[in-house]
């Protein structure tokens, strides 16, 4: 059971170092900043889209609650 957890668990310190080393070998030192910049931009866009969806859902829920409140008066 411990081996299954090791295979499918979250990577720890040694695993992260190995992944970082492989990425450095694949992309090189000069391409790495560009890669991280693109990754950061993608994460930022994802978070912005998530925030927009959350605000739209909250706004819709508020409108529904307002309509129910007005109809029950």
Number of C-alpha atoms within 10 A of each C-alpha: 5 7 8 8 9 11 9 8 10 10 12 9 9 9 11 12 12 11 13 12 12 12 14 14 11 11 13 12 11 9 11 15 12 12 13 11 11 12 12 12 12 12 12 12 12 12 12 12 12 12 12 12 12 12 12 12 12 12 12 12 12 12 12 12 12 11 11 11 10 9 8 6 5
